[in-house]
């Protein structure tokens, strides 16, 4: 008797080996993974991002096969590859006599719409299942803030702590405080040695060769024989263990610090493993808490632990909730009506601003920068310079190994560029050179002088900062978090204000040459 055949699609960021789909081996079920041009070409990607996703997908497919599952894997250069999910699915369904199609709920809006549309037009019954990865549903954030004018991450974070009983002590926050952010804003002082980055020597030469041969648009650097990011669950777990052992004890203290001497500092580097779902957020949080409990807080203090848990349990889930609450309109927001082009040096690092050169060089070399480099260096400059938020968004989505739209676009348009007008951030995250000097050593070897506001070799961040506030005063005047800066501006003499605005205009005219 003929058994019905089910085809199940696995996307490149759905590599969850613990998913219930894979509990039983079913000979009547085919799993398919596809490398397609529709995913490589919708934005220009870093070569490491393309190679990383393809390598992780290939390893995942191979692991499923070893467990006895039926797997159809389509490589980018497969002659039967139609380069789109729809055409490939139609062909496979016909050739394999498929009776039913199933897929996991996509995390990107465009794929959610596309796959739902494809499923509605297929000639076989279809079903969609949860990815079994996140700790919230798509609608939890919107439901939590229903009827309220503002969304505040801190409120949602506390709700999540209580909901999952994480870092709680008899209904109260462990250590007596919900948030230790004020303890986690230190400049790196050189006292604690920075551990070597947890990287791997994965050989992705065949993938890189294929990418170039197929003419896939890309940028950035890669050593094909020593690809540094995890491409298997075992590697991701190894990276997690190393972070817990060597980096977590000082993570919180230096999480906002920047130094030219290290591209990774004490950061976990787990975002690629998490965003591909090789790691589950619960196991990451539990590993950190277990380490802290094992030493009764002597090695991993509550300040370090809370700062890390907040990023996973709070911020990550919150960003996803904002995304699903406001897409697709969110992608078009431009609160300040910024229109400038993204300067060419974002793609080359060819700039005399040492902070920008360092952060961009690191991004091109490793497909990674930590959150303060993204927010207060590259993002800060783009916002001050009036770059169109969609151009900033495309760059962030393409350059970083961990950039999938559900988390990247909200961080970029909302947190970094304030394009949503304050839906995510309570103020625009802009600063002069003073903040950069305070939190980094970037200013030490810079062509520009961080203390200088105007004139030859004055730091562009300084005049741009005041010009930004002046330009957008009408939209920001009622924001209490920037009121002090407007008072400072108002106390300046007229000639000083004119000097700053003239300097900013001169730099704006020469933006690409800074």
Secondary structure, 3 states (H helix, E strand, C coil): CCCCCEEEECCCCCCCCCCHHHCCCCCCEEEEEECCHHHHCCCCEEHHHHHHHHHHHHHHHHHHHHCCCEEEEECCCCCCCCCCHHHHHHHHHHHCCCCEEEEECCCCHHHHHHHHHHHHHCCCEEEEECCCCCCCCCCHHHHHCCCCCCCCHHHHHHHHHHHHCCCEECCEEHHHCCCCHHHCCCCCCCCCCCCCCCCCCECCHHHHHHHHHCCCCEECCCCCCCECCCCCHHHHHHHHHHHHHHHHHHHCCCCCCCECCECCCCCCCCHHHHHCCCCCHHHHHHHHHHHHHHCCCCCCCHHHHHHHHHHHHHHHHHHHHHHHHHCCHHHHCCCCCCCECCCCHHHHCCCCCHHHHHHHHHHHHHCCCCHHHHHHHHHHHHHHCCECHHHHHHHHHHHCCCCCHHHHHHHHHHHHCCCCCCCCCCCCCCCCHHHHHHHCCHHHHCCCECCCCCCCCECHHHHHHHHHHHHCHHHHCCCCCCHHHHHHHHHCCHHHHHHHHHHHHHHHHCHHHC
